[in-house]
Amino acid sequence: MAGSREDATLIVELAKWGSMIGLDEASRLIWSEDFDPDAAEATDRPIQAQLMFYETIGTFVRNELLDRDLVYDWLWVEGVWGRVGPAAKRAREKAGVPQLYENFESLAAGQRLAAAAPA
């Protein structure tokens, strides 16, 4: 299924929301040379913004409310998970909730598989 105009509208709204929660600053932080994924915590405001944003997108994709391929064309989900995933996994362990951020992780894993698949 190809992305629809409805998907495009949702992406624009998600981009606006990302701006409202400071995703631009959070992105600059996680891509800076001195960022340490092993020291970051899920409760750090920039990390929390990334986790919440991508978990929401993953939830929309999982529930077929947003086209997966369109998301993969828009965002490097796998790359962001690589930076903030360690904090998410530690938060899961600490909370004892294995489902925490599972939709974000699943979306990232799917992007990795899609990139590895022959065209």
MMTF fields as JSON, N, C-alpha, C and O atoms, coordinates in Angstrom:
{
  "mmtfVersion": "1.0.0",
  "mmtfProducer": "UNKNOWN",
  "numBonds": 475,
  "numAtoms": 476,
  "numGroups": 119,
  "numChains": 1,
  "numModels": 1,
  "chainsPerModel": [1],
  "groupsPerChain": [119],
  "chainIdList": ["A"],
  "bondAtomList": [4, 2, 8, 6, 12, 10, 16, 14, 20, 18, 24, 22, 28, 26, 32, 30, 36, 34, 40, 38, 44, 42, 48, 46, 52, 50, 56, 54, 60, 58, 64, 62, 68, 66, 72, 70, 76, 74, 80, 78, 84, 82, 88, 86, 92, 90, 96, 94, 100, 98, 104, 102, 108, 106, 112, 110, 116, 114, 120, 118, 124, 122, 128, 126, 132, 130, 136, 134, 140, 138, 144, 142, 148, 146, 152, 150, 156, 154, 160, 158, 164, 162, 168, 166, 172, 170, 176, 174, 180, 178, 184, 182, 188, 186, 192, 190, 196, 194, 200, 198, 204, 202, 208, 206, 212, 210, 216, 214, 220, 218, 224, 222, 228, 226, 232, 230, 236, 234, 240, 238, 244, 242, 248, 246, 252, 250, 256, 254, 260, 258, 264, 262, 268, 266, 272, 270, 276, 274, 280, 278, 284, 282, 288, 286, 292, 290, 296, 294, 300, 298, 304, 302, 308, 306, 312, 310, 316, 314, 320, 318, 324, 322, 328, 326, 332, 330, 336, 334, 340, 338, 344, 342, 348, 346, 352, 350, 356, 354, 360, 358, 364, 362, 368, 366, 372, 370, 376, 374, 380, 378, 384, 382, 388, 386, 392, 390, 396, 394, 400, 398, 404, 402, 408, 406, 412, 410, 416, 414, 420, 418, 424, 422, 428, 426, 432, 430, 436, 434, 440, 438, 444, 442, 448, 446, 452, 450, 456, 454, 460, 458, 464, 462, 468, 466, 472, 470],
  "bondOrderList": [1, 1, 1, 1, 1, 1, 1, 1, 1, 1, 1, 1, 1, 1, 1, 1, 1, 1, 1, 1, 1, 1, 1, 1, 1, 1, 1, 1, 1, 1, 1, 1, 1, 1, 1, 1, 1, 1, 1, 1, 1, 1, 1, 1, 1, 1, 1, 1, 1, 1, 1, 1, 1, 1, 1, 1, 1, 1, 1, 1, 1, 1, 1, 1, 1, 1, 1, 1, 1, 1, 1, 1, 1, 1, 1, 1, 1, 1, 1, 1, 1, 1, 1, 1, 1, 1, 1, 1, 1, 1, 1, 1, 1, 1, 1, 1, 1, 1, 1, 1, 1, 1, 1, 1, 1, 1, 1, 1, 1, 1, 1, 1, 1, 1, 1, 1, 1, 1],
  "groupList": [{"groupName": "MET", "atomNameList": ["N", "CA", "C", "O"], "elementList": ["N", "C", "C", "O"], "formalChargeList": [0, 0, 0, 0], "bondAtomList": [1, 0, 2, 1, 3, 2], "bondOrderList": [1, 1, 2], "singleLetterCode": "M", "chemCompType": "L-PEPTIDE LINKING"}, {"groupName": "ALA", "atomNameList": ["N", "CA", "C", "O"], "elementList": ["N", "C", "C", "O"], "formalChargeList": [0, 0, 0, 0], "bondAtomList": [1, 0, 2, 1, 3, 2], "bondOrderList": [1, 1, 2], "singleLetterCode": "A", "chemCompType": "L-PEPTIDE LINKING"}, {"groupName": "GLY", "atomNameList": ["N", "CA", "C", "O"], "elementList": ["N", "C", "C", "O"], "formalChargeList": [0, 0, 0, 0], "bondAtomList": [1, 0, 2, 1, 3, 2], "bondOrderList": [1, 1, 2], "singleLetterCode": "G", "chemCompType": "PEPTIDE LINKING"}, {"groupName": "SER", "atomNameList": ["N", "CA", "C", "O"], "elementList": ["N", "C", "C", "O"], "formalChargeList": [0, 0, 0, 0], "bondAtomList": [1, 0, 2, 1, 3, 2], "bondOrderList": [1, 1, 2], "singleLetterCode": "S", "chemCompType": "L-PEPTIDE LINKING"}, {"groupName": "ARG", "atomNameList": ["N", "CA", "C", "O"], "elementList": ["N", "C", "C", "O"], "formalChargeList": [0, 0, 0, 0], "bondAtomList": [1, 0, 2, 1, 3, 2], "bondOrderList": [1, 1, 2], "singleLetterCode": "R", "chemCompType": "L-PEPTIDE LINKING"}, {"groupName": "GLU", "atomNameList": ["N", "CA", "C", "O"], "elementList": ["N", "C", "C", "O"], "formalChargeList": [0, 0, 0, 0], "bondAtomList": [1, 0, 2, 1, 3, 2], "bondOrderList": [1, 1, 2], "singleLetterCode": "E", "chemCompType": "L-PEPTIDE LINKING"}, {"groupName": "ASP", "atomNameList": ["N", "CA", "C", "O"], "elementList": ["N", "C", "C", "O"], "formalChargeList": [0, 0, 0, 0], "bondAtomList": [1, 0, 2, 1, 3, 2], "bondOrderList": [1, 1, 2], "singleLetterCode": "D", "chemCompType": "L-PEPTIDE LINKING"}, {"groupName": "THR", "atomNameList": ["N", "CA", "C", "O"], "elementList": ["N", "C", "C", "O"], "formalChargeList": [0, 0, 0, 0], "bondAtomList": [1, 0, 2, 1, 3, 2], "bondOrderList": [1, 1, 2], "singleLetterCode": "T", "chemCompType": "L-PEPTIDE LINKING"}, {"groupName": "LEU", "atomNameList": ["N", "CA", "C", "O"], "elementList": ["N", "C", "C", "O"], "formalChargeList": [0, 0, 0, 0], "bondAtomList": [1, 0, 2, 1, 3, 2], "bondOrderList": [1, 1, 2], "singleLetterCode": "L", "chemCompType": "L-PEPTIDE LINKING"}, {"groupName": "ILE", "atomNameList": ["N", "CA", "C", "O"], "elementList": ["N", "C", "C", "O"], "formalChargeList": [0, 0, 0, 0], "bondAtomList": [1, 0, 2, 1, 3, 2], "bondOrderList": [1, 1, 2], "singleLetterCode": "I", "chemCompType": "L-PEPTIDE LINKING"}, {"groupName": "VAL", "atomNameList": ["N", "CA", "C", "O"], "elementList": ["N", "C", "C", "O"], "formalChargeList": [0, 0, 0, 0], "bondAtomList": [1, 0, 2, 1, 3, 2], "bondOrderList": [1, 1, 2], "singleLetterCode": "V", "chemCompType": "L-PEPTIDE LINKING"}, {"groupName": "LYS", "atomNameList": ["N", "CA", "C", "O"], "elementList": ["N", "C", "C", "O"], "formalChargeList": [0, 0, 0, 0], "bondAtomList": [1, 0, 2, 1, 3, 2], "bondOrderList": [1, 1, 2], "singleLetterCode": "K", "chemCompType": "L-PEPTIDE LINKING"}, {"groupName": "TRP", "atomNameList": ["N", "CA", "C", "O"], "elementList": ["N", "C", "C", "O"], "formalChargeList": [0, 0, 0, 0], "bondAtomList": [1, 0, 2, 1, 3, 2], "bondOrderList": [1, 1, 2], "singleLetterCode": "W", "chemCompType": "L-PEPTIDE LINKING"}, {"groupName": "PHE", "atomNameList": ["N", "CA", "C", "O"], "elementList": ["N", "C", "C", "O"], "formalChargeList": [0, 0, 0, 0], "bondAtomList": [1, 0, 2, 1, 3, 2], "bondOrderList": [1, 1, 2], "singleLetterCode": "F", "chemCompType": "L-PEPTIDE LINKING"}, {"groupName": "PRO", "atomNameList": ["N", "CA", "C", "O"], "elementList": ["N", "C", "C", "O"], "formalChargeList": [0, 0, 0, 0], "bondAtomList": [1, 0, 2, 1, 3, 2], "bondOrderList": [1, 1, 2], "singleLetterCode": "P", "chemCompType": "L-PEPTIDE LINKING"}, {"groupName": "GLN", "atomNameList": ["N", "CA", "C", "O"], "elementList": ["N", "C", "C", "O"], "formalChargeList": [0, 0, 0, 0], "bondAtomList": [1, 0, 2, 1, 3, 2], "bondOrderList": [1, 1, 2], "singleLetterCode": "Q", "chemCompType": "L-PEPTIDE LINKING"}, {"groupName": "TYR", "atomNameList": ["N", "CA", "C", "O"], "elementList": ["N", "C", "C", "O"], "formalChargeList": [0, 0, 0, 0], "bondAtomList": [1, 0, 2, 1, 3, 2], "bondOrderList": [1, 1, 2], "singleLetterCode": "Y", "chemCompType": "L-PEPTIDE LINKING"}, {"groupName": "ASN", "atomNameList": ["N", "CA", "C", "O"], "elementList": ["N", "C", "C", "O"], "formalChargeList": [0, 0, 0, 0], "bondAtomList": [1, 0, 2, 1, 3, 2], "bondOrderList": [1, 1, 2], "singleLetterCode": "N", "chemCompType": "L-PEPTIDE LINKING"}],
  "groupTypeList": [0, 1, 2, 3, 4, 5, 6, 1, 7, 8, 9, 10, 5, 8, 1, 11, 12, 2, 3, 0, 9, 2, 8, 6, 5, 1, 3, 4, 8, 9, 12, 3, 5, 6, 13, 6, 14, 6, 1, 1, 5, 1, 7, 6, 4, 14, 9, 15, 1, 15, 8, 0, 13, 16, 5, 7, 9, 2, 7, 13, 10, 4, 17, 5, 8, 8, 6, 4, 6, 8, 10, 16, 6, 12, 8, 12, 10, 5, 2, 10, 12, 2, 4, 10, 2, 14, 1, 1, 11, 4, 1, 4, 5, 11, 1, 2, 10, 14, 15, 8, 16, 5, 17, 13, 5, 3, 8, 1, 1, 2, 15, 4, 8, 1, 1, 1, 1, 14, 1],
  "groupIdList": [1, 2, 3, 4, 5, 6, 7, 8, 9, 10, 11, 12, 13, 14, 15, 16, 17, 18, 19, 20, 21, 22, 23, 24, 25, 26, 27, 28, 29, 30, 31, 32, 33, 34, 35, 36, 37, 38, 39, 40, 41, 42, 43, 44, 45, 46, 47, 48, 49, 50, 51, 52, 53, 54, 55, 56, 57, 58, 59, 60, 61, 62, 63, 64, 65, 66, 67, 68, 69, 70, 71, 72, 73, 74, 75, 76, 77, 78, 79, 80, 81, 82, 83, 84, 85, 86, 87, 88, 89, 90, 91, 92, 93, 94, 95, 96, 97, 98, 99, 100, 101, 102, 103, 104, 105, 106, 107, 108, 109, 110, 111, 112, 113, 114, 115, 116, 117, 118, 119],
  "secStructList": [7, 7, 7, 7, 2, 2, 2, 2, 2, 2, 2, 2, 2, 2, 2, 2, 2, 2, 2, 2, 6, 6, 2, 2, 2, 2, 2, 2, 2, 2, 6, 1, 6, 6, 7, 7, 6, 6, 6, 7, 7, 6, 6, 1, 2, 2, 2, 2, 2, 2, 2, 2, 2, 2, 2, 2, 2, 2, 2, 2, 2, 2, 6, 6, 1, 1, 7, 2, 2, 2, 2, 2, 2, 2, 7, 7, 2, 2, 2, 2, 2, 2, 2, 2, 2, 2, 2, 2, 2, 2, 2, 2, 2, 2, 2, 6, 7, 6, 6, 6, 6, 2, 2, 2, 2, 2, 2, 2, 2, 2, 2, 2, 2, 2, 2, 2, 1, 7, 7],
  "xCoordList": [0.841, 0.0, 0.886, 1.775, 0.644, 1.393, 0.85, -0.305, 1.701, 1.265, 0.157, 0.094, -0.692, -1.83, -1.656, -0.733, -2.551, -2.548, -2.809, -2.294, -3.613, -3.868, -2.567, -2.31, -1.752, -0.448, 0.425, 1.087, 0.416, 1.231, 0.791, 1.621, -0.506, -1.017, -0.586, -0.19, -0.665, -0.232, 1.255, 1.672, 2.058, 3.498, 3.773, 4.626, 3.051, 3.221, 2.861, 3.565, 1.773, 1.379, 2.419, 2.723, 2.957, 4.007, 5.251, 5.89, 5.597, 6.756, 6.535, 7.453, 5.32, 4.991, 5.119, 5.697, 4.575, 4.657, 6.113, 6.506, 6.901, 8.326, 8.999, 9.83, 8.633, 9.186, 8.744, 9.531, 7.497, 6.972, 7.648, 7.795, 8.06, 8.682, 10.211, 10.893, 10.736, 12.174, 12.986, 14.138, 12.386, 13.075, 14.32, 15.294, 14.284, 15.458, 16.665, 17.761, 16.471, 17.57, 17.986, 19.175, 17.02, 17.319, 18.146, 19.066, 17.823, 18.581, 20.013, 20.952, 20.176, 21.546, 22.353, 23.536, 21.724, 22.432, 22.837, 23.996, 21.902, 22.228, 23.203, 23.854, 23.311, 24.254, 25.561, 26.439, 25.696, 26.959, 28.057, 27.789, 29.285, 30.427, 30.606, 31.098, 30.217, 30.439, 29.26, 29.291, 28.219, 27.084, 27.482, 28.086, 27.137, 27.45, 26.145, 25.493, 25.755, 24.508, 24.475, 23.402, 25.641, 25.685, 25.537, 25.334, 25.638, 25.481, 24.127, 23.711, 23.449, 22.165, 21.087, 21.121, 20.153, 19.029, 17.721, 17.595, 16.77, 15.473, 14.749, 13.862, 15.109, 14.46, 15.126, 14.614, 16.258, 16.868, 15.91, 15.451, 15.607, 14.584, 14.798, 13.841, 15.995, 16.153, 15.966, 15.421, 16.411, 16.251, 14.778, 14.264, 14.113, 12.682, 11.889, 10.945, 12.267, 11.58, 11.735, 10.766, 12.947, 13.186, 12.374, 11.706, 12.435, 11.731, 10.224, 9.583, 9.662, 8.223, 7.799, 6.784, 8.567, 8.236, 8.256, 7.293, 9.339, 9.472, 8.568, 8.121, 8.301, 7.351, 5.952, 5.219, 5.59, 4.294, 4.208, 3.21, 5.238, 5.253, 5.19, 4.439, 5.977, 5.95, 4.578, 4.159, 3.886, 2.532, 1.563, 0.725, 1.672, 0.823, 1.072, 0.131, 2.351, 2.681, 2.168, 1.561, 2.41, 1.977, 0.469, 0.0, -0.274, -1.73, -2.266, -3.457, -1.363, -1.712, -2.419, -3.305, -2.021, -2.548, -1.607, -1.954, -0.408, 0.61, 1.43, 1.819, 1.69, 2.393, 3.865, 4.615, 4.251, 5.608, 6.668, 7.663, 6.455, 7.451, 7.625, 8.737, 6.555, 6.637, 7.46, 8.271, 7.25, 8.036, 9.508, 10.369, 9.805, 11.201, 11.849, 13.053, 11.06, 11.589, 11.842, 12.705, 11.084, 11.159, 12.234, 12.994, 12.31, 13.146, 14.143, 13.862, 15.289, 16.262, 16.014, 16.754, 14.985, 14.537, 15.633, 15.925, 16.231, 17.275, 18.446, 18.984, 18.838, 19.954, 19.65, 20.494, 18.445, 18.056, 17.97, 18.411, 17.4, 17.332, 18.744, 18.958, 19.683, 21.056, 21.636, 22.496, 21.179, 21.678, 20.926, 21.539, 19.594, 18.803, 18.284, 17.756, 18.432, 17.974, 18.584, 17.877, 19.901, 20.472, 19.774, 19.58, 19.403, 18.682, 17.297, 16.836, 16.633, 15.311, 15.394, 14.551, 16.396, 16.556, 16.839, 16.333, 17.636, 17.891, 16.618, 16.365, 15.815, 14.541, 13.592, 12.879, 13.586, 12.765, 13.156, 12.311, 14.445, 14.945, 14.604, 14.15, 14.829, 14.576, 13.09, 12.74, 12.23, 10.783, 10.193, 9.093, 10.933, 10.398, 9.251, 8.337, 9.315, 8.251, 8.882, 9.38, 8.864, 9.514, 8.861, 9.483, 7.634, 6.938, 7.333, 6.966, 8.063, 8.427, 9.235, 10.293, 8.748, 9.392, 9.514, 10.373, 8.672, 8.755, 8.372, 8.909, 7.468, 7.072, 8.178, 8.352, 8.911, 10.069, 11.129, 11.657, 11.434, 12.456, 12.05, 12.879, 10.802, 10.316, 10.397, 10.762, 10.059, 10.138, 11.585, 11.857, 12.5, 13.928, 14.421, 15.15, 14.034, 14.443, 13.886, 14.57, 12.665, 12.059, 12.79, 12.944, 13.239, 13.989, 15.326, 15.762, 15.957, 17.222, 17.02, 17.816, 15.955, 15.646, 15.29, 15.717, 14.524, 14.125, 15.343, 15.416, 16.293, 17.506, 18.379, 19.078, 18.351, 19.18, 18.569, 19.268, 17.274, 16.585, 16.989, 17.174, 17.124, 17.443, 16.308, 15.131, 16.684, 15.679, 14.85, 13.977],
  "yCoordList": [-1.18, 0.0, 1.243, 1.381, 2.117, 3.369, 4.355, 4.273, 5.282, 6.332, 7.163, 7.306, 7.694, 8.477, 9.953, 10.322, 10.761, 12.174, 12.294, 13.191, 11.374, 11.352, 11.076, 11.691, 10.149, 9.878, 11.133, 11.472, 11.805, 13.011, 14.093, 14.776, 14.233, 15.213, 14.852, 15.724, 13.57, 13.128, 13.383, 13.779, 13.163, 13.414, 14.889, 15.228, 15.762, 17.201, 17.532, 18.3, 16.957, 17.194, 16.631, 17.251, 15.459, 14.881, 15.756, 15.933, 16.302, 17.197, 18.45, 18.922, 18.975, 20.134, 19.766, 20.512, 18.614, 18.153, 17.961, 18.335, 17.383, 17.205, 18.53, 18.62, 19.552, 20.879, 21.403, 22.015, 21.162, 21.635, 20.972, 21.592, 19.717, 19.016, 19.116, 18.465, 19.942, 20.172, 19.081, 18.844, 18.418, 17.328, 17.812, 17.072, 19.049, 19.575, 19.653, 19.23, 20.185, 20.257, 18.869, 18.605, 17.985, 16.614, 15.913, 15.16, 16.157, 15.547, 16.064, 15.292, 17.352, 17.9, 17.25, 16.962, 17.017, 16.399, 14.964, 14.594, 14.156, 12.737, 12.507, 11.464, 13.459, 13.319, 14.067, 14.077, 14.695, 15.385, 14.362, 13.239, 14.773, 13.868, 13.412, 12.31, 14.236, 13.88, 13.147, 12.876, 12.823, 12.092, 10.642, 9.99, 10.149, 8.772, 8.006, 8.191, 7.152, 6.395, 5.538, 5.257, 5.128, 4.282, 5.064, 4.474, 6.382, 7.215, 7.932, 8.437, 7.975, 8.679, 7.924, 6.699, 8.668, 8.095, 8.455, 9.54, 7.566, 7.791, 8.983, 9.555, 9.36, 10.502, 11.831, 12.886, 11.798, 13.042, 13.651, 12.956, 14.92, 15.553, 15.31, 14.931, 15.506, 15.267, 13.8, 13.501, 12.904, 11.473, 11.104, 10.359, 11.626, 11.364, 11.866, 11.21, 13.025, 13.56, 12.614, 12.335, 12.124, 11.186, 9.905, 9.435, 9.352, 8.102, 8.253, 7.389, 9.323, 9.536, 9.748, 9.206, 10.528, 10.811, 9.534, 9.234, 8.797, 7.599, 6.454, 5.654, 6.371, 5.357, 5.651, 4.73, 6.911, 7.291, 6.916, 6.346, 7.229, 6.874, 5.355, 4.841, 4.644, 3.184, 2.618, 1.624, 3.238, 2.794, 3.04, 2.188, 4.195, 4.474, 3.461, 2.954, 3.17, 2.208, 0.818, 0.138, 0.404, -0.926, -1.11, -2.198, -0.053, -0.115, 0.32, 0.589, 0.384, 0.7, 2.04, 2.192, 2.996, 4.355, 5.262, 6.396, 4.752, 5.515, 4.527, 3.471, 4.875, 3.987, 3.805, 4.773, 2.551, 2.196, 2.694, 3.295, 2.445, 2.837, 4.351, 4.839, 5.084, 6.54, 7.006, 7.925, 6.376, 6.708, 6.411, 7.223, 5.253, 4.894, 5.856, 6.102, 6.393, 7.373, 8.722, 9.489, 8.996, 10.278, 10.272, 11.234, 9.213, 9.21, 8.054, 6.976, 8.283, 7.223, 6.666, 6.966, 5.869, 5.329, 4.453, 4.553, 3.602, 2.702, 3.473, 3.08, 4.551, 5.349, 5.999, 6.018, 6.53, 7.162, 6.11, 6.352, 4.931, 3.863, 3.489, 3.219, 3.471, 3.148, 4.115, 3.739, 5.341, 6.359, 6.356, 6.506, 6.183, 6.281, 4.931, 4.829, 3.908, 2.571, 2.049, 1.454, 2.26, 1.781, 2.372, 1.679, 3.643, 4.271, 3.645, 3.428, 3.354, 2.729, 1.342, 0.973, 0.583, -0.771, -0.742, -1.582, 0.212, 0.335, 0.721, 0.238, 1.588, 1.991, 0.799, 0.656, -0.049, -1.274, -2.143, -2.588, -2.374, -3.228, -2.643, -3.348, -1.346, -0.679, -0.732, -0.96, -0.521, -0.513, -1.922, -2.138, -2.871, -4.223, -4.328, -5.136, -3.485, -3.436, -3.68, -2.745, -4.925, -5.233, -4.562, -4.473, -4.095, -3.456, -1.991, -1.381, -1.428, -0.016, 0.262, -0.333, 1.146, 1.56, 0.431, 0.484, -0.584, -1.726, -1.353, -1.933, -0.412, -0.04, 0.733, 0.584, 1.54, 2.245, 1.22, 1.277, 0.302, -0.7, -1.565, -1.865, -1.955, -2.775, -2.025, -2.606, -0.749, 0.062, 0.164, 0.087, 0.336, 0.406, -0.911, -0.922, -2.012, -3.33, -3.572, -4.143, -3.149, -3.29, -2.487, -2.933, -1.308, -0.468, -1.135, -1.118, -1.711, -2.425, -3.57, -3.752, -4.337, -5.463, -4.977, -5.567, -3.921, -3.383, -2.896, -3.072, -2.289, -1.803, -2.944, -2.811, -4.062, -5.22, -6.073, -6.866, -5.917, -6.74, -6.296, -5.106, -7.265, -6.895, -6.084, -6.303, -5.164, -4.26, -4.918, -4.278],
  "zCoordList": [0.0, 0.0, 0.0, 0.84, -0.919, -0.993, 0.03, 0.446, 0.422, 1.329, 0.69, -0.531, 1.517, 1.034, 1.419, 2.145, 0.92, 1.32, 2.829, 3.497, 3.338, 4.786, 5.552, 6.587, 5.038, 5.641, 5.603, 6.583, 4.472, 4.326, 5.319, 5.92, 5.477, 6.438, 7.859, 8.633, 8.196, 9.525, 9.724, 10.813, 8.693, 8.811, 9.077, 9.896, 8.386, 8.636, 10.083, 10.739, 10.58, 11.97, 12.942, 13.96, 12.623, 13.471, 13.466, 14.503, 12.313, 12.234, 13.09, 13.76, 13.06, 13.91, 15.384, 16.175, 15.739, 17.123, 17.536, 18.641, 16.654, 16.939, 17.253, 18.156, 16.501, 16.762, 18.126, 18.848, 18.467, 19.752, 20.943, 21.996, 20.787, 21.917, 21.905, 22.696, 20.996, 20.979, 20.302, 20.662, 19.321, 18.641, 17.9, 17.766, 17.421, 16.717, 17.647, 17.28, 18.835, 19.808, 20.27, 20.453, 20.458, 20.868, 19.802, 20.121, 18.545, 17.449, 17.416, 17.222, 17.601, 17.639, 18.749, 18.571, 19.89, 21.007, 20.686, 20.875, 20.205, 20.01, 18.861, 18.804, 17.954, 16.838, 17.083, 16.221, 18.254, 18.552, 18.832, 19.259, 18.585, 18.757, 20.194, 20.435, 21.146, 22.551, 23.197, 24.397, 22.416, 22.968, 23.227, 22.375, 24.411, 24.784, 25.005, 26.033, 24.061, 24.218, 25.481, 26.017, 25.952, 27.142, 28.443, 29.504, 28.365, 29.558, 29.585, 30.628, 28.45, 28.364, 29.145, 29.255, 29.671, 30.412, 29.716, 29.15, 29.758, 29.132, 29.743, 29.11, 30.947, 31.602, 31.26, 31.633, 30.557, 30.08, 29.063, 28.156, 29.199, 28.356, 26.859, 26.184, 26.303, 24.865, 24.475, 23.413, 25.321, 25.036, 25.121, 24.286, 26.125, 26.299, 25.094, 24.655, 24.56, 23.38, 22.196, 21.489, 21.979, 20.875, 21.075, 20.153, 22.272, 22.553, 22.376, 21.777, 22.884, 22.794, 21.338, 20.9, 20.598, 19.204, 18.365, 17.659, 18.445, 17.625, 18.086, 17.265, 19.367, 19.853, 19.306, 18.947, 19.245, 18.691, 17.217, 16.776, 16.465, 15.045, 14.892, 14.063, 15.688, 15.633, 15.95, 15.356, 16.874, 17.236, 16.083, 15.786, 15.434, 14.279, 13.163, 12.552, 12.903, 11.849, 12.216, 11.388, 13.436, 13.88, 13.723, 13.391, 13.963, 13.88, 12.515, 12.355, 11.54, 10.154, 9.995, 9.154, 10.805, 10.704, 9.927, 9.597, 9.636, 8.915, 8.1, 8.598, 6.846, 5.935, 6.339, 6.463, 6.536, 6.954, 5.96, 6.364, 4.666, 3.674, 3.62, 3.416, 3.8, 3.822, 5.024, 4.909, 6.159, 7.354, 7.109, 7.449, 6.522, 6.251, 5.256, 5.322, 4.344, 3.4, 4.081, 3.655, 5.133, 5.843, 6.92, 7.035, 7.703, 8.9, 8.917, 8.394, 9.511, 9.729, 11.134, 12.07, 11.264, 12.547, 13.16, 14.352, 12.339, 12.824, 13.422, 14.458, 12.786, 13.29, 14.629, 15.525, 14.761, 16.025, 17.125, 18.248, 16.807, 17.811, 18.268, 19.449, 17.367, 17.734, 18.749, 19.546, 18.728, 19.655, 20.988, 22.045, 20.941, 22.178, 22.665, 23.773, 21.849, 22.228, 23.516, 24.33, 23.725, 24.989, 26.225, 27.223, 26.151, 27.275, 27.431, 28.552, 26.309, 26.36, 26.983, 27.8, 26.603, 27.147, 28.647, 29.391, 29.089, 30.536, 31.271, 32.375, 30.666, 31.287, 31.396, 32.389, 30.379, 30.419, 31.599, 32.375, 31.716, 32.799, 34.157, 35.059, 34.29, 35.564, 35.936, 37.094, 34.949, 35.203, 35.221, 35.729, 34.666, 34.568, 33.577, 33.742, 32.532, 31.525, 30.155, 29.529, 29.688, 28.415, 27.204, 26.145, 27.34, 26.221, 26.032, 25.027, 26.967, 26.904, 25.635, 25.428, 24.807, 23.551, 22.535, 21.655, 22.644, 21.728, 20.297, 19.354, 20.114, 18.756, 18.041, 16.831, 18.762, 18.214, 17.81, 16.699, 18.694, 18.403, 17.204, 16.345, 17.149, 16.048, 14.717, 13.696, 14.731, 13.523, 13.05, 11.852, 13.981, 13.631, 13.057, 12.065, 13.665, 13.171, 11.776, 10.927, 11.535, 10.213, 9.162, 8.025, 9.538, 8.586, 8.247, 7.096, 9.239, 9.019, 8.031, 7.11, 8.228, 7.341, 5.924, 4.932, 5.85, 4.544, 3.768, 2.552, 4.46, 3.804, 3.329, 2.324, 4.032, 3.686, 2.586, 1.955, 2.351, 1.348, -0.059, -0.317, -0.961, -2.345, -2.971, -2.683, -3.813, -4.424, -5.484, -6.072]
}
